[in-house]
């Protein structure tokens, strides 16, 4: 079966952050919320299919892993699933193990699906308020899907239109379980922590208590620790040759303070984007200042060479106990801060196209 990582695509900041001990956010406590706009505590999915013979399998899948959660078969042109969810969540359905998927934002409702073999992805889904909101979200962002999902590079005007679409959707859908994702995307495009907080506060309590909602709340709390527009505290650490390098030594430049490590898979995956952006803007008063959370000096330097990280690098080789990481309460990597020539924080956690888009807006 094709590996389908829908949430991985939707939420890179959640899926790709490396944390101490590989612990995931919210693992330590159970989330209990009202599962949908109704008072139902269970769901039923009734499907009507055409083009498939009786007996072919139908699978309900976890979109993040592709794991099969339930399976049934087509009988008399129909299939069904029943179950219960603690909160609305994305699911996938495929028929006859084909690599064509019905995407369903499932809640505890009575859901009906009409699907044709030659148009599986266009299945008609009714009965789920959470899915109705999801469909409305997808329709709203469709003209700006690339910029919203950070797939490609877009100019400031297009980005501004996408931001306006997201804000409008959030304001009009405070009870939608997809709205925390919209807020997450809004913040990725704007780095506006205050606005993110205001938008999140407008959501219904049950929506805020979902895993994605709690992650957004975590982001808001992190933003409050180091607010945009305030000076970033100075720090010093040794480079591979034992020379102390301080953040203040770059005053007058735009500096991306980049927290990473050789053992961090998501960091290594992001490095090519940082390298590409660095090469594009290094002659325009921009540099990168790497802070490694490594313990093994050889592995650190081997990774610097392998990934062509041709900018200043420092580390005290204390892993998660790195003094600078502790100073800024770094609890996951990759993480970065963009600092202006005056030493003030301009943006945080710029990944993928967002980093280049931010610099493009500065140097255009």
N, C-alpha and C positions, 0 to 999 in steps of 0.2 A: 504493500500500500504506500502511496505517495506520502512523504512526511509533510504534514500540514501544520504550520505553527502560526495560527491566526493571532493569538494574543501576543506572540513574540513579535509579530509585525506591528500590531497595534501599540504595544507598550514596550518599546525598546529600553526605556529608562528603568522599568521594573524588571524586565526579563534579563537584562544584560549587566546589572550591577553586581560586582563581586563584593561579598561582605565577609567579615571575620567568621571562620568556621563554616562558611557556606550556608549560614542561617538565612531563612527567608523572612521577610516582614510579615508579621501577624501569625507566624506559626505557633506562637505561645498562647494565643487566646482564641477562643471560638467566637465567630461572628454570628449573632442572632438578630435578624431583622425581619420586618414584615416583607414577605417575599414578592409581593406584587401590589398593584393598586386594589386588588380584591382581598378578601379575608381567607382565600383558599390556602390550604396547606399541602396540596399535592397537584400534580399536573397530569394531563392525558394528552397524547398526541395521536390524532387519527389522520392517516394519510390515504389519499386516493391516487393511484398511479395509472398511467397508460403507457403502453409500449413495452412493458415488462411481463414476463410469464409468471404464473403462480409458482411459488417455491423459491424464488431468488431471495438471497439474504438482504436485510436492511439493517444498517448499523448506526447506532447513536454514539458519536465520538467526542472525546475530549479534544478541543481545538488546539490546546497548547502542546499536547504530546502526541496526538493521533491515537491514543489508547481507546479501545472499545469499551464503552460503559454499559451498553445494552445491545442485544441483537434480536431480531425477529425475522419473519419471512412474509412475503407477499401472499395473501390468500384472497381469492376472489377480487383481485385488483385493489386490495387494501392492506394496510399495515397499521400497527399501533404500538405505542409505548406508554408506560405509566411510571410515575415516580414522584419524588419530592425534592425540593431545593431549599437550602437555607436563605438564598438570595438569587435573584435573576442572574443568569450567566449565559455566555455564548456556548453553543453546541453546534456540531456538524452532523449531518446525516448523509450517508451514501448508500446507493442501491447496487446490489450485485457486485460489490467490492470495486466498483469503477472509481476512477480518480476524478469524479465530478461530485460536487458537494452542495448540499442545501445548507445555507448559513442561517441559524435560528438563534435569536436572543430569547431564551426560554425562561418563563416564569411559571408559577403555580396557577396555571389557567388551563382551560380546555382549548387546545390548539388544533386547527385543521390545516392540512397541507394538501394542495393539488399539484401534482408533478407529472411532467411529460418526459419521456426518455430522451428526446432530442433537445430538451431545454431544462435540464435539471436545475441549473443555477438560477433560472427564472421562476422557480416554484412560487405559487401563490400561497401565502401564509396568513391566516386569520385567527383571531381569538386571543392573541397574546398582547396585552398593553405594552409590555417591555419591548416586544419585537416591533410593534408599531412605531415606538419612539426610535428604535434603532434604524428602522427603514427611513424615518424622517431625517435622522442625522446623516445617513449615507446619501440621501437625495440632496440635502443641503450642501454638503461638502463636495459633491461630485465634480462641479466645475473647477474646484481647487484641490482635488484629492492628492495630487502630487506634492503640493506645498504643505498641506496639512499633515500628511504622513511622512514628510521630509524625504521624499524620493525624487531627487533632482534639485536643480538650482533655479531660483526664481527671483525676479526683480522686486524692489521694495513695494511697488504699486500693487503687484499681484499678491504679495504677502499681506499687505494691508487689507485687501479685499477678503482674503481668507480669514484673517483675524476678525473682521466685522461679521462674517457669516457665523463663525464660532460663537462670538459673544451674543449674537441675536438668538441662536439656537438655545444657548444656556439660559438666557433670560426668559425665553418662552417655554422652557421645559424643566422647571425646577424639580419635578418629580420623576424625571426620566433617569433610569439607571445607567444610561449611556452618557449622561451629562458630566460625571467626573472625568471620563476620557476626553470629552470636549474641552474641559478646563485644563487638563494635562497638555493637550495639544496647543491650547491658547497660550499657556505659559512657555512652551517650547519656542513659540514664534515671537513672543514679546519680552520674555524675561521680566515681566511686571508682577512682582510678588504681591504688592498691595491689591492690585486688581484681581489676581487669582484668589486671594483671601476673601475679597468681597463677593465674587461670583460663587465661591464654594459655600459661603455663609448663607447664600440665598437658596441653596438646595434643601429639599426635605430631609429630615433627620435620618430616615431609613436609608436614603440614598447615600448620605455621608458616611454611614456605618458599614458599607460594603467594603470588600478588600481594596478595590480601586479607589474608593472614596477615602479610606484610611491612608492609602499611599499618598494621595494628593494632600491630605491633611499633614502628613509627615513632611512633605515638601514645603508646605507653608511654614511649618515650625522651623525647618532648616533655613528658610529664607529670612526669618526674623532674627536668627543668630548673626547673620552677616548681610545686612540690608544693602541693596543696590544703591549707589551714590555715596556711600560712606567710605572713608579710607580703609584699605586693607592693611592690617598690622604688619610691620616689618618682621622678617625672620632671616636667619643665616644658617647655612649648613655646608658641609664639606663636599667638594666635588671628588671625582675618583683619584685625583692627585693630592688630596688633603687640603686643598685651598678653600677657605671660607668664601662663599658667595652669598650675598644678601639680596633680598628683593629690592631694596632701596638703591642698589647699584644700577638698576635698570630705569631709574627715574628719567622721565622725558620720552620713554617709549611705551607703546602698547605691549603688554606682556600677558601671555597666557600661562598661568601657573597650573601645571598639569600633574595631578597625582595619579601614579600608575605603579605597576610592578611587572617583573618578567614573568611571574607565575599567574598573572591575571589574564585569563583568556579574553574577556571583553575588552580589556585595555589593549592587548595586542591586535585585536580586530579593528580597534578604532585608530591605532597608530598610523596606518597608511593615509587616512583622511587628514590627520594632524600634519603629517609630512607634506602632503600635497598642498595644504593651505599655507604652511610655513614657507615653502618654496615660492609660492605665488606672492606673498606679502612681506618676505624678509627684507626686501630693499625699500619698504615703505614704512619704516619706523615701527616694525613689529618683530617680536621674537617670542620664543617659548622657553619657559623655565621649568624643567622637569624635576619632580620630587618623587623619588622611588621608595616604595614600601617593601623593598627587598631585604633579605638577610644575608644572602650569598652574593658576594661582590662579583665573582666570576660570572654567575648567571645574569646578574644585572648588566654588566658590561657586554656580555655576549648578546643580550637582547638589544641593547643600544646600537651595537654594530649591525646586527641582523635586520633591525627595523629602520636603520639609517636615521637615527634621531640626532641630527646634527645641530643640537642646541645645548646650552648649559644644563648639566644634570647634577643633582646632589642627592645624598642619602646618608643617614647615620646607621644604616644596616640593622635597624631594630624592628623591621616588619611593621605590624599594626601599631607598635609602640613608638614609631617614628615621632620625634619631638614636634615637627611641624604639623603632622597629621593630628596629633593630640591637641596642638594649639588651636587648630581650626575645626576640631571635633569631626574629623573625617571618619565615617563609618562604612563607606562603600566606595569602590573605585571601578571604573575611571571616574574622576571628578576634576573639574577645573574651574578656575576663576580668571576672568578677563579684567585686567587692571589698566586704567588709562594712564597717560603721561603724568598726571597729577597724583597718581597713587590711589585713586578712588576706584571702587569696584563698579564695573560697567555691566557685567553679565556673569552668569554661573552655568556650569554644566552644558556648554555648547558642544553638541556632538553632531556628527554627520554633516549634512548641508547647512545646519544652523550656524556652525562656526564660520564658514565662508560667507554666509549671508550677512552675519553681523559685521564682519570685517569689510565686506563690500559696501555696507551702508556707511561705514566710517571713512573709507578711503575713496569713495566714488567722487 
